[in-house]
């Protein structure tokens, strides 16, 4: 019998497992679910946006040394006509 760790499953996977158990019985459902779950492709790592990374690299040293203060809620950065607009969020 396959070992299934319920606390590591997503909500959708738990629903699938309980549906299988209701229709097939516990022993068969656990085995079928374990085979299906093992055949799933590995989770892809989220790719980092290059623009966000560049802005973070520029702002982080100034924030950490105290020359810039970022209040809670932060700021919105957007493009304007030939300029960058930085506004405090409300």
C-alpha positions in Angstrom: 0.0 0.0 0.0 1.3 3.4 -0.9 2.0 6.0 1.7 0.1 9.3 1.1 0.9 12.4 3.2 -2.3 14.3 3.4 -0.8 17.4 4.8 1.4 17.8 1.7 -1.4 17.6 -0.8 -3.2 20.5 -2.3 -6.9 21.0 -1.9 -7.7 19.7 -5.4 -5.6 16.6 -4.8 -7.4 15.9 -1.5 -10.7 16.2 -3.3 -9.5 13.8 -6.0 -8.3 11.3 -3.3 -11.6 11.4 -1.4 -13.6 11.0 -4.6 -11.5 8.0 -5.5 -11.9 6.5 -2.1 -15.7 6.9 -2.2 -16.0 5.3 -5.6 -13.3 2.6 -5.5 -12.6 1.9 -1.8 -9.7 2.9 0.3 -7.1 0.3 -0.7 -7.6 0.5 -4.5 -8.0 4.3 -4.4 -4.8 4.9 -2.4 -2.8 2.8 -4.8 -4.3 4.4 -7.9 -3.8 7.9 -6.4 -0.2 7.2 -5.5 0.5 6.0 -9.1 -1.2 9.1 -10.6 0.5 11.5 -8.2 3.9 10.0 -8.9 3.3 10.5 -12.7 2.6 14.2 -12.3 5.3 16.5 -13.7 7.6 18.2 -11.3 6.5 21.6 -10.1 8.2 24.4 -12.1 10.1 27.1 -10.2 8.5 30.6 -10.6 10.6 32.7 -12.9 11.8 36.0 -11.6 10.8 39.1 -13.5 14.0 40.8 -14.7 12.6 44.3 -14.2 11.5 43.6 -10.7 14.8 42.1 -9.8 16.7 45.2 -11.2 14.5 47.6 -9.2 15.0 45.5 -6.1 18.8 45.5 -6.6 18.8 49.3 -6.9 16.5 50.1 -3.9 17.6 47.5 -1.4 20.9 49.0 -0.4 19.3 52.5 0.1 16.5 51.1 2.3 18.9 49.0 4.4 21.3 51.8 5.1 18.4 54.1 6.1 18.6 56.8 3.3 15.2 55.8 2.0 12.1 55.0 4.1 9.4 52.8 2.7 6.1 53.1 4.6 3.6 50.3 4.9 1.5 50.1 1.8 4.4 51.1 -0.3 4.4 52.9 -3.6 3.1 52.4 -7.2 5.6 52.8 -10.0 4.2 53.4 -13.5 5.2 54.8 -16.8 4.3 58.3 -17.9 5.0 60.3 -21.0 8.8 60.1 -21.1 9.1 59.7 -17.4 8.5 57.4 -14.5 5.7 58.2 -12.0 6.1 57.1 -8.4 3.0 57.6 -6.2 2.3 56.6 -2.6 -0.5 54.1 -2.4 -3.5 55.1 -0.4 
